[in-house]
Amino acid sequence: MLSSLIDAFKVPELRKKILFTLGILALYRFGAYVPVPGIPFHEFANKFQDSGVSMTMLDLFTGGALSNFSVFSLGIMPYITASIIMQLMQGVIPAVGRWAKEGETGRRRITQVTRYLTLALGLINAIGYLLLFKSPQYGVVFTDQVPEVVTDVLIVFTLVAGTAFIMWMGELITQRGVGNGMSLIIFVSIVSRVPSAIFSSVNLTTDTGMGIAITVLILAVVLVCIPAIIFIERAQRRIPVNYAKRVQGRKMMGGQSTYIPLKVNAAGVIPIIFASCLIYFPAQLAALFNVGWLTAFADAISTGWVNWILTIVLIVFFAYFYTSMVFNPEETADNLRKQGGFIPGVRPGSATVTYIKNVLHRVTLPGGIFIAVIAVVPTIIFFFTGNQLIQAFGGTSILIMIGVALDTMSKVESQLKMHNYDGFFK
């Protein structure tokens, strides 16, 4: 791997993309520590420590920006929520579904609507956080040097502008950098919380030696789980395909055999991200309305057996949903027919479509259940132990980190192979 990284920096084009990506991510981390104007930083930080579980999880996905009440406090969640809504709308609203099939033009329309929806959600979240932090639960007194309404407008505007800036940075990484920008921002947010989580784990008990032993044990379990997760992420079911021989001009075409690769986890980390956003969406509503029963409901589904069941169900659901969005059996079968290909023992046409659908459903179920179990088990352990390292290195965090890392490495590897260098996966 080290030699592959060295080779990556030998390619000028790839080196520029990597450095550009690292620069944007460094800018994102810098913004996580720039507080909004008019906030008493230390007073707010002390009161945020007593927040509920739901707010702590929201802070994890913002990389600590929420606990600092920085310009990036809203994080990437408004964009992810807007993306979920647009994905769902493709199956509900015919016009949006047509946009998805119109190629680049349709994707631009969907992207534009997603941006506007992100700003609208960001505005709602910003107002909600402002009302929450001014409520008796926190009682934060903002600067009184200017009228209160001016301070409120300035804070809301800063938070929404921060969300727009994060969205812009993510799109810049996707277009000019390496990997998916939004995924990398979430990746960096989670990784940034690991050092403080390790420190908290060591000092969880009065016995430092015991704290170190527990921390080492957790890290060892994580290292053991990583190969199993990578195995599932790379696993695929291969459907054999044969091509009939045909004559074109004076040449004999076809006759070869290949396969259709169906990944066990074709949706990647998207089901986990979507499920997490939906589960912690009530926490965002609670921040907006500051109603007692809604806050209690948000905390209830953010921890305990309700959270575990909801997480499993939503992850499996989104695994099926997103796989059906990115893989179209009808289109695959039609392409096979046009190219003279067929699956041995299966008739072309509707029979091929049915066969591919059945295989896809059978493959997606174990993949969805696996990532759901990996996401839930560490959460259960954290519920009974209170160890923050388990929360930072929870199943959701690990799957997101590994999935994003593998996706980014695959993109770098494809660039290396274009220049005749060995990639990461030899």
Sequence and secondary structure as in RCSB ss.txt:
>XXXX:A:sequence
MLSSLIDAFKVPELRKKILFTLGILALYRFGAYVPVPGIPFHEFANKFQDSGVSMTMLDLFTGGALSNFSVFSLG
IMPYITASIIMQLMQGVIPAVGRWAKEGETGRRRITQVTRYLTLALGLINAIGYLLLFKSPQYGVVFTDQVPEVV
TDVLIVFTLVAGTAFIMWMGELITQRGVGNGMSLIIFVSIVSRVPSAIFSSVNLTTDTGMGIAITVLILAVVLVC
IPAIIFIERAQRRIPVNYAKRVQGRKMMGGQSTYIPLKVNAAGVIPIIFASCLIYFPAQLAALFNVGWLTAFADA
ISTGWVNWILTIVLIVFFAYFYTSMVFNPEETADNLRKQGGFIPGVRPGSATVTYIKNVLHRVTLPGGIFIAVIA
VVPTIIFFFTGNQLIQAFGGTSILIMIGVALDTMSKVESQLKMHNYDGFFK
>XXXX:A:secstr
 HHHHHHHHHSHHHHHHHHHHHHHHHHHHHHTT B TT  HHHHHHHHTT  HHHHHHHHHTTTHHHHTBTTTTT
THHHHHHHHHHHHHHHH HHHHHHHTSTHHHHHHHHHHHHHHHHHHHHHHHHHHHHHHHSTTT      SS HHH
HHHHHHHHHHHHHHHHHHHHHHHHHHSSS HHHHHHHHHHHTTHHHHHHHHHTSSS HHHHHHHHHHHHHHHHHH
HHHHHHHHH EEEEEEEE  EEETTEEE   EEEEEEETTTTTTHHHHHHHHHHTHHHHHHHHH  HHHHHHHHH
HTSHHHHHHHHHHHHHHHHHHHHHHH  HHHHHHHHHHTTEE TTS TTHHHHHHHHHHHHHHHHHHHHHHHHHH
HHHHHHHHHH  HHHHHTSHHHHHHHHHHHHHHHHHHHHHHHHTT   S  
